[in-house]
Amino acid sequence: MEISKDTQNVVGTVESFTEKQLLKKNDFALLVELAATYNHIDSLGQAVFNGTAFFKLSKKLNKIDPNDESATNFKKEFEHYLEMFKSNVQEIAEGLEDKGLQTRLQETYFELTRGCVLNLIDLAHDFALFKQMQTSNKEK
């Protein structure tokens, strides 16, 4: 799928504004393009919200003592936002007609493997940067 100039500009703006590199730049651009093309704007908004929450939780998960009582609740929240974010990404990608890209997204993000969870964390990082840019612009 070809990424439009508008989507390329969005991706470039996120990177230059936050001064951070997107970890899954091509997939982030693909999802933004699909959301715009197939009018999945609500799903994109939910992906931004849920992805940001999921990414923040993933950063804190490593710092929590697994023996602490709150670790169980924290893990449940992490899993909840993982599933919500994954569902949002699947909704956005459902209009994708390219079978090769469908297979790649399935193998990269949607299978029940540790690697897919790590890839989702990287993708959520990119959505969190997008959210950071949005929030910063609203505060001005």
Residue pairs with C-beta under 8 A, 6 or more apart in sequence:
1 30
1 33
1 34
1 96
1 98
1 101
3 29
3 30
3 33
4 33
4 36
6 36
7 29
7 32
7 33
7 36
8 29
10 29
10 32
11 22
11 25
11 28
11 29
11 32
13 133
14 22
14 126
14 129
14 130
14 133
15 21
15 22
15 25
15 129
17 133
17 136
18 129
18 132
18 133
20 129
22 28
22 125
22 126
22 129
23 122
23 123
23 125
23 126
24 119
24 122
24 123
24 125
24 126
25 126
27 105
27 108
27 109
27 123
28 123
28 126
28 127
28 130
30 101
31 44
31 47
31 89
31 92
31 93
32 44
34 40
34 92
34 93
34 95
34 96
35 41
35 43
35 44
35 92
37 95
38 92
38 95
40 91
40 92
40 95
43 88
43 91
43 92
44 88
44 92
46 84
46 88
47 85
47 88
47 89
47 92
47 127
48 127
48 130
48 131
48 134
49 131
50 81
50 84
50 85
50 88
51 85
51 88
51 123
51 124
51 126
51 127
51 128
51 131
52 124
52 127
52 128
52 131
53 81
54 78
54 81
54 82
54 84
54 85
54 120
54 121
54 124
55 121
55 124
55 125
55 127
55 128
56 128
57 74
57 77
57 78
57 81
58 78
58 121
58 124
60 74
61 74
61 75
61 78
64 70
64 71
64 74
65 71
82 117
82 120
85 120
85 124
85 127
86 109
86 110
86 120
89 105
89 109
89 110
89 120
89 123
90 110
93 102
93 105
96 102
96 105
107 116
108 116
108 119
109 116
109 119
109 120
109 123
110 116
